[in-house]
């Protein structure tokens, strides 16, 4: 009998282990654009919740859209719809937003809530796969271009309307005067709508949950890629990386700026591979640095610098296709480019060539041949030891082909006069 009892206990324990912990709610943060990294994480957590028998998984959403490809988005929507675990979708805390295709995922879960002060909608063209009902029913067309708040979401049946009797104390009074909106304005009171989730009072009189809550975020290694693949970070990394590479091109040797510039450019390129961008915008950004580089060689910002800054501004406005970037980020990029072209690079070039070690002062007294007509105050070229150098006449004019002597250096330019025999 003892053996049979032990065997029965073992079977029961195995069954419980197989069923998992039905007292566990997994709350997954969905922040930023829904990209491939975040989608993979959500799919893996759905699988884990099913395998471990969790009570529910809840998406805590603050996202302005999805940039994942259609196949992966369809896979995620299908898994959320068909999973055996309860699913929830909460747009919160107050001030959060669910827009674009990310908002459409609210139509495939069991429980939906919008915190007071948050919004949902502005989906654009639907990305739900064939076989799915319109995300917001009769309001689907309207919400393609508009967003709505918590109260209107309940009125339209987009968000579930909670039962006020579920809680005895409604927090969030500063958010709204609507008691039903207030219930959904904090995560614990929203979760009361899940089957098997209750709020209880402990011995101290505090309201506590009857189930375990596990808050989940993307692992730090994946978070790095997810963060880089945002419009703001990609833009700053890509343009900043190009700027550092150009800076390194005009310095002596390979230093920290070159290595950092390469890493930033590679990170920005990864972001561009993930996000939808316009080719014309990208080309404008790249060409802007080529244009600025022409004037950097003369150490005097002129027409090419203006052209470069114009291209940079156009690229900033036209780089993204279907997604938005904070105007603050764009302003920082444009102002940074102006300071870079008119202050940073000229200062660096002057500093470099003022050094007697790596500069041009050693050339003073050397002879060269004028390749172009030279005139005081105007730039021309001379040839010395098979190398071409920017030069200007110390005074008057010097004809092309004449032998000249270097009498001084002025920044990156040689100052010459006719050589005497």
N, C-alpha and C positions, 0 to 999 in steps of 0.2 A: 504493500500500500504506500509505503514511504517513497518507493521508487516511482510509482505511478503519480504520486503527488508532486514529486520533483520534476517529472517529465511534463506534467500539466503546467507547472509554473514556468518552465522553460519555454513551452509553446506560447503561453500568454505573453511573456516578455518579448519573444520574437515578433509576435503579432503587433505589440505596442511599438516596438522599434521600427517595424515596417510601416505602420501607420504614421509614425512621426509625432511631432508635438502639435496637436490641434489647438494649442493655446499660444500660438506665435503669430504675430502680425508683422510682415516685412514691409517697411516704409522706404521706398526707393526715391531718391532725389533725382528729378529730371530737370536739370538746369542748363540753360544755354540751348544752342541749336541741337536738334536731334540728329546726330551724325552716326557714322558707322560704329565708332567706338562705343557710344552710349547705347545704340541699338543692340550690339553684341552683349553688352552687360545686362540689359533688360531681359534678353532672351535666355541668358544663362541663369538669371535669378528666377525666372518663371520655371525653368527646368528644376532648379534646386528646391523651390517651394513645393513643387509637385512630388518630388522624390522624398522630401522630408515631411510631407503632410502638414504644411503650415495652414493656419486658419485663413489667412488672406495675404495678398500683396496689394499695396496701395502706392500709386504714383503721386508723389508730391511735385506738382508741376509749376515751373516758371520758365517758359520757353516761347520764343518768338517764331518758331518754325522748324521744319525738318529739311535737311540737305542729304539725307541718306537716299540711295537709289530706290527705284520703285519696287524692285523685287524684295529687298530687305524690309521696306516699309510694309509691304503686303504680308510678309512673313510675321512681322511683329503684331500687326493688327489681327491676323488670324489666330496667333497663339494666345493673345489676350482674350479674344472672343471664346476660344474653345478650351481654355485651361480648366481643369477640375477644381482649381483653387478660387475662392472668392477674390474679386478684383475691385479696387477702388481707384478713383481719380479725383484728386483734390487740388484746386488751383489756389495756392496759398503759400505763405501767409499774406496778409493784406498788402496790396500793391503789386501782387504778382500778375502774370498774364499767361494765357494759353492761346497762341495764335498759329496760323498756318496749318500744315498737316498734323502737327502735334495736337492741336485742338480737336481734330477729328477722332483721335483715339478715345476721347471721352464717350463716344457712342458705342464702344464695343466692350465696356466694363459693366459691372453690376451696380456700382454706387458712385454717384458723381456729386461733388460739392464745389462751390465757388465761395471763397472767403469774402467778407464784406470789404469793399475797396479794391477787389481784384476784377479781372475781366476775362472774357473768352470770346473767340470769334475771329473775324478777318482771315478766313481760311484760304481765300483764293480758289483756284480750281481744285476740285476734290482729287485726292490721291488714294482714296479707299479702293481696294481691288473690286473686280466684278463679283456680284453676288452679295455685296453689302448694301444695306439700306442707306439713303441719304443721312449724313451724320446728324443733322438737326431737324429732320422731318420737314415740315412746311416752312420752317425758318431758314433752311439751308441756303437758299438763294440770297436772302437778306444778309446772312452772316458771312458771305464771301467777302464783303467789303466793310462790314461793321463789326464792332465789338459790343458786348452787353455785360452788365454787372450781375451780381448774385440774385437779386430779387427778380429781374427779368428772366434770368436763366431758369429759375424755378417756375415762373408763370408760363414759359414756353415748353416746359417739360424737359429741358436740357439738363438741369440739375435736379436731383431728387429733393423733394420737400420733406424735411424731417418732422417727426412727431415731437412737439414740445414737451410731452410727458416723459420723454426718454431721459431727461435730465431735470434735476431739481434746482440747479444753479446754473445760470447762463452767463458765461464770461464774455468779455469783448464788448461791454456796454458802450465803450468809447468809439467803436467801429460803426455801429448802426443802431437805430431804434427798433428795427424789425426783429422780433425775437427769433424767427426761423433763420434769418440770415446770421444772427448772432451765434446760433448753435453751430453753424458751419464755419464760423470765423476762426475757430481754433481746431487744431487737428484732433485732439482727444474727443471733443464733442461731435465732430464729424464722423469719427470712427464708430460712434454708438450705432450708426445705421447698419453696420455689419452684423450679420447673424452670428451670435455667440460672443459678441463684444458688449460688455456692460461696464458702467461706472458705478463704483461702490464707495462708501465712506469707511475709512479706516478708524482705528481706535482714537486717533487724534482729531477726528472730524474732517479730515481732508478727503477730497474726492479723488479716487485713484482708479486705475483701470484693472479689470479682472483678468487681463491677458498680458503676455509679454510683448513689448514693442522693440523691434530691432530696426534701427535707422541705418540705411545703406547708402554709400556713395561709391562712385567709380574708384577702383584702386589707384594709388598715387601715380604709378607708372602710366596707366591709361589716361589718368586725369591730365597729364602733361600734354598728350596728343589731343585730347578733347579741348583743352584750353587754347592750344595753338590754332586749332581749326575753328576759330571764331573770327568774324570779319575784322574786328579791331586789332587783335593780336597779329593776325596774318599780315595785315596792311603795314603795321608798324615794324614787324620783323623783316618783311621783305624789303621795304624801302630803306629802313635803317641798315640792313645788311649790305645793300648796294652802295649806300653812302660810305660805309666803313671800308668796303673793298676799293672804292675810288680813292679814299683817303690814303689807304695803304699803298696804292699804286704810285703816289707821289712822295712817299717817304722812303728812307734808306733801309733796305732789308725787309724782312718779314717779321712782324711783331704781333702784339696782342690784338691790335685793331683788325689785322687781316684774318686771324683765326676766328675772332668773335664775329666778324662780318660774314665769313663763310658759314658758320653755324647758324647765324640768324637768317641768312638767305636760304639755306636748306630747310630750316623750320618754316619759313614763309612759303617756300615752294610746296611743302607738304600741305599747308593750309590751302593753297591754291588748287591742289589736286583734289581736295575734299569739298571745297566750296564752289558754287556756281559763279563764274566771273566772265566779264566781257573781254574778248581778245583786244579790242581797240583800247580799252582802259589799261590793260597790262602793257601793251606796246608803248603807250604814251609814258608810263612810268619808267620803263627801261630806257627809252630814247631820251628822256629828260636828263639822265645822268651822263649820257654820251655828249649831249649838247653842253652841259655845264663843264665837262672835262676839257672841252676845247679852250674855254677861257681860263681854266685853271692853269694851263701851260704858260699863259702870258701873265699870270698873277694880277689880272685886271678884269673884273666882271664887266662884260660888254653885252653885245647883242645876243650872243649864243646863250649867255646866262639867263637873259630875259626869255628867250625861246624855251630853254630848259625848264624854267619855273612855270611857264605857261603850260607846257606839256605835263608837268607834275600835277598842276591843279586840275587839268582835264582828266588825267588818270585817276585822281582821287575821287572825282565826282562820278566817273563812269566805270570804275573797276568792278562793282558788284552787280550781279544780274538776279533780281528777284529777292534779294535780302538787303537789309539796311545796316548801315554803320553809324555809330554815334557821330553827330556833327562835331562834338568836342574832339574826337580822335582825328577827324579830317582837318580841323583847324590846327591841332598840334602838329600834324604832318606838314601842312603848308607853311606855317610859321617856322618850323624847324628847318625846312628846305631853304627858306629865304636866309635865315641866319647862317646856315651851312655854306650857301653860295657866296654871300657877301661878307661874312666875318670869319667863319671857321676855316675854310680852305685857304683864303688869301693869307690869314695869319700863320697857318701851318707852313705854307710854301715860303713865306718870308723868313720864318724861323729856321727852316731847314737850310736855305741857301745863304743865310747870314753866317753859318758855321764855317770857320776857316779850314776845317778838316774835310768836310764833304761838300763845301760850297764851290764857288767859282773864282774866289779871290786869287787862287794860284795861277789863274790864267793871265792876270795883269802883267803886261810886258811881253806877252806872247804875240806872235803874228798870225794872221788869218787872211782869207780872201773873201771879199764881199760877193755874195751870190746874187744880191739884189741891190738896187739903189738904196742908199741909206741917207736918212735925213734926221736932223735933231728933233726929238719928240715923237718920231714915228718908228714903228717896228719894222725891221728887215731881217735878213739872215746872212750869216757868215759861215765859212767852212774852215774848220781847224782839225787837223789830224783825222780827216775823212769823216768828221762828225759835223752836223749842222747845228748852229746855235742862234738863238734869237739875239738881235743886236740893234743898236741905234747909234747915230753919229754923235760925237761929243759936241760938235758945232758944224754948221753949214751942211753941205751935201757931199756925199761920196758916191762915185759911180760904181756900178756893178763891174766885177773883174779886177778892181783895184786892191792892192795889198794894204792891209790895215793892221794897226797895233791896238791891243786891248789896253785901255788906260784906267778902267774902273769897272765895277759891277754894280748894277742897280736891280736888286731883287734877283730875279731869274734871268735878267737881261745883261748882255755885255755892252759896255760903252767903248766905242772905238774912234780912232782918228787915222788919217793917212799915215802909212809907215814911211819913215825917212831912210834913204839908203846910206 
